[in-house]
Amino acid sequence: MKQHGLGIHNFHDTLNGLTPSLVNDYNSPTFFVLLFPFIEQQSLYTQLSAFDTSQGNIAGTAYNRAWWDGLATGNPGLQEQLGSVPIYKCPTRRGGGSQLAEALDGTDTGKAQFPGPVHDYAVIVVSVASVWWEHQLANPSSTAAAYQQLNNYEGPIRVSQLITASNNRTWTPRDTFAWWQDGISNQMVLGEKHIPQNRLGKCGSNTPNNLQTYRADCSFISFGAATRFSYARGVAIGTPRNLAKGPDDPVFLPSDDSASTSTTPSPQSQYAFGSWHPGMCHFLMGDGAVRAVTVTVPGSLLEKFFRVSDGETVTLP
């Protein structure tokens, strides 16, 4: 995770801003793709940018299941290269080499969430609204409720700003380190995401809307579908969630066992973060340090490290 921190700081020094959570909306590249040039993966970034034939800046391509499936024939070897980025995988959870998620279901190629290169770390998403996932539209001309949710967003990493002129669309970082108002050493940015052992390497599509879909181990390339994105883990202020205790924990919190059989389980009934390191879960701080947090730390305390401006001084046990 330290290399993620170095990449974030290098990105900030070069582009005068924080690495965005994603470029814009469901089919766009995420934080983990935008970070490529700053973690010694410029070649992969260049190859992905080449798909944006109209603009060449990675903002104009729909990275979805149809795009991913087409790589196997149109760009042999690229899938395996994307699955081989070493710093995106925790060695305690996965082995080495290229690792791509298996598709559990469906052939709906228009869905944004798709199998592909897996990863073990997630961007922290925080909203004061219950619909914490509705902050993803970067287009300021949009009247969609999702764009308006930026006003309710208090997480460390936000969506980019889109710039459209003369039929050319590009992006720029939205925030600088100043966004982390409680100080970079007090800000958690990424965490190890909870993936149950029996879900490792398995990606559900958007249908059916059930247990296998939620907290799936899907591609880090694009946003994914609303409440089920893989690149991040989200919380809503006032409904904190504790850490999973280990890989044998289920997808859902013990207090909401009914969610495992529901066709529309609430995102707030799911574990967000968790590790396969016994008794610990690791988080990246804004200053680049990595903190090992005991899994018994209450979610209400972690929430204070997730928010950018709660103004409270707290310490971890």
N, C-alpha and C positions, 0 to 999 in steps of 0.2 A: 504493500500500500504506500510505502514511502515514495516509490517511483511515480505513483499517481500524484502525490503532493508536489514532487519536482515538476511534473508535467503541467500542473495547474499554475504554478508560479512562473514557469517558462512561457506558458501561453499568455499570462497576464503581462509579463514584461514585454512580449513581442506585439501583442494586439491591444494592449491597454485596456484589458477587461478580463472578467472571469469567463471560463469555458461555459457556454450555455448548456442548459439541460438538453435541448434539442433545437433544431432550426425552426421548425414550424409544423405543428399538427401531426397527425398520426403516422404518415408514411415518411417522415423526414428523419435524417440522421441524428443520432443522439450524442450526448456528451462524450461517450467512449469512442465514437468515430472522430469527432472534432478534435479530440486530444491526440490522435495518431501522430501528427507531425512533431509533437513535443515529447513523445516517448519512443523515439527512434523507429517510427513506423510510417515515415513519409511515403514510401513506395505504395503501401496499402491505401493511403489517403489519395494519392495520385490516381491509382487504378479506379477507385470508387468515383472520384470526380469526373473521370472520363465518361461515365454513363450520362452525365448531364450535358448532352450534346448541344443544347440550346444556349446554355449560359456558362458551363464549365466551372461552376463554383460550388457544386454539391447541393445547392438549394433547389434545383429544379427537377430532381429525380424522385420518383415514387418508389421507395424501398419497401416493397411488399413481397408477399409470397410468390407472386408471378415473377417478379424480378429475381428472387433468390433461386427459384427452380430453373430459371433460364441460364444461370451461371454455369451449371454443370456442363452444358453443351457449348455455350458461347465463350466462356472464359475458363477452360479447364485448369484446375489447380488453384483458382482464386478462393474457392470455398475452403479448401484445406489451409491456405495461408491465413485466412481470416480466423480460422479456428485454432491457430498456433501462436497467438499473441501471449507470451508467457506471463506477463504481469497481471493479466485479467483473470487468472485462475489461481485459486488457493491450493498449494500442494498437499495440504491436509485433507482436502475434499476431493481432489482430482489428480490423476496422473499426468504425465507429460504428453507431448505430441499434440496433433490437431484433434480437437474435440468439437463435434457438432451434435446438436440436440436432435433427437428422433421425433418425428411428427406422430402424435398419438392418434390424430383423427383428421378426417376431412380433406377435401381437395379444393376448398374455396380459396382461389388464388388472389382474390381481391382484399383479403383481410390483412391488416398491418402486422399483426403478431404472427411470427413464423419461426420455424425451426432454423437453426443456424449456429454460428459461433457462440459458445456459452461463456459465462463469466460469473464470478462469485461476489462481486461488490456492486453496491447500488447507490445511486444518488439519493440523498435525503430530500423528500418533498414534504412541505408543511403548509397547511392552509388554516386560516381561522374559520373557514366555512366547512360544512360537513362534506361537501363534494370536493375533496382535496385534489382530485385529478383534473379538475376543470380550470387549468391555468395555461394550457398548452398552445393557444393560438398566438402567433407573434405578429400578425398583421393588424396594425392599428386602425385600419379602415373597416375591420370586421365589427359587426354589431352583435356577433354571437355572444351568448352568456359566458362561454368559456373564456373569451378574451377579457371580459370584465372581471373575471375572478383574479386577475393579477393584483387587483386592489386588496384582495384578501390573503395574498400569498406572503408567507414569512420564512420560507426555506432558503438555504444558502445559495442554491443554484437555480437561476431562472431561465426561461426560454429566451432566445435571441431577439434582436430587433431586426425586422425585415426592411430592406430598402428597395423600393421599386421605382425605376426611372427608365424611360425609353424602352419599355418592354423587357427590361433586364432586371431580374430580381436577385439580390444578394443579401447577405446578413452581416450583422456586426454584434459584438457582445453588448448585452444590456447593462451590466453592472461592473463595478470595480470592487476592490477590496473594501471600499467605504460602505458597501452594502452590508457587510458583517459588522454591525454597529456595536455589538458586545465585545469586539476584538477578535483578531484571527486566532489567538491561542485559546479562546473560549468557544470556538465555533466548530461543531462537527459537520463534516461535508459529505463523506461517504461512510458506508458501513457494510459489514458482511451480511448478505441477505440470507434469510432463512429458506432453505430448500430441504424438505423432508427426504430422507434417504431413498424412499421408494419413488421419488419424483425426479431424481437426479438424471439429467440428460434427456428428459421427456418434455415435449412442448405440445400443449393443447392449442387448438385453434379457438376462434371465438364461439364456436358451437360444438358440442352443447354447452350451455352456460352452467357448468357444474363444478364439482370439486377438482377434476383434473385440469380444468382451465385456469383456475385461480392458483397463483404462486407457481405457475409453470416455469420450467427452466428453458426459456426461449432465447432468441437472438438478442444481442445487445445493439444491433445495427440501427433499428428504428424503434419508434415510440411504443408501438403496440396498441392495444385496444383499451381505451378509457380506463376502467378500474383494474385492468389486468396487465398493465405494462410490466416488462421484465427488467428494464434498465434501471428502474428506481423503486423505492419503497416509500409509501406515503403515510402520513398521519394527519389527523385533524385535531386542532387545539381543543382541549377539553375532553378528548377521548383517547388518552394515551394507552399504548399497548406495551406490555412487558416483552422482554427478550425471550425467544425460544430457548429451551434448556439444552437442546442438542438435536442431532439428526433424526432421532426417533420421535420427536414431537410432531404432531399432525400439522396440517395447514392451518386449522382453525383453533382459536383459543378455547380452553376447556369450558369457559363460561358460555360458549355458544356452540355446543356440540350439534345442535339442530342444523347449523349451517352446512354440515357435511352432506346432508341429504336434500338441501334446498336447491331449487332450480335457479334461484336468484340470491345467493348468499351475500350478505353485506360485506363490503371491503373492510369495514371496521371490526369485523369479527376474526380477522386474520392476523397471524404473527407477521411482523414486518422484517425484523432483523434477527439473526441467529447464526451461530458458527458450529463447525465440527471440532473446534478446539475445546477440550474438556473444561467446562465451567467458565469460559471466557468468550467474549465477542469483541472483535477489533473495529475501531473507528478511526478514520483519518481526520485530524484536526486541521484547521485552516493554516496553521504555521508549518504544516508538513509533518508534525509528530503523529505517531500512531499510538492510540490509547487502548489498552486491553481492559475491557469493562467486564466485571463479574456479571453473570447472567441473572443474579438475584437483584440487581439494581432496578428499582421500579421505573416503569415507563414515564411516570410523572416527573422524575428527575431528569431522565434523558431528554424529555421534551424541551427543557430549558437550554440544553446544548444544541438542539436542533434549530430553534428559533433564532433569528438574526437580531432581534431587538426587544427581548423581554426585559432587559435592564436589570436582571437579577444576577448576583454573584453567587455561584454555587461551586461545590467541589464534589468529585466522585470519591466514594469510599475506597 
